[in-house]
């Protein structure tokens, strides 16, 4: 499980945009959760961290890996 800290989300539209962007990254099996309250995303799969972070940034949000 990959856990990302997401900054800049303010509403459910933001959550859906992040979820959609992450789901398009090759290697993502499932976007398990994107939490507005915690500012986190849980992703299942073997996608490279850099690709996940870049996908979120392209949507206008900031992302960084969280330690498990």
DAURBEL-V400925 format. One record per run of one state. SS is the DSSP state (H for helix, E for strand, L for the rest). FROM is the first residue (numbers start at 1). LEN is the number of residues. If there is no record, write none. Layout:
BEGIN
{{SS | FROM | LEN} {SS | FROM | LEN}}
END
This chain:
BEGIN
{{L | 1 | 1} {E | 2 | 6} {L | 8 | 4} {H | 12 | 12} {L | 24 | 4} {E | 28 | 8} {L | 36 | 4} {E | 40 | 6} {L | 46 | 3} {H | 49 | 10} {L | 59 | 3} {E | 62 | 4} {L | 66 | 3}}
END
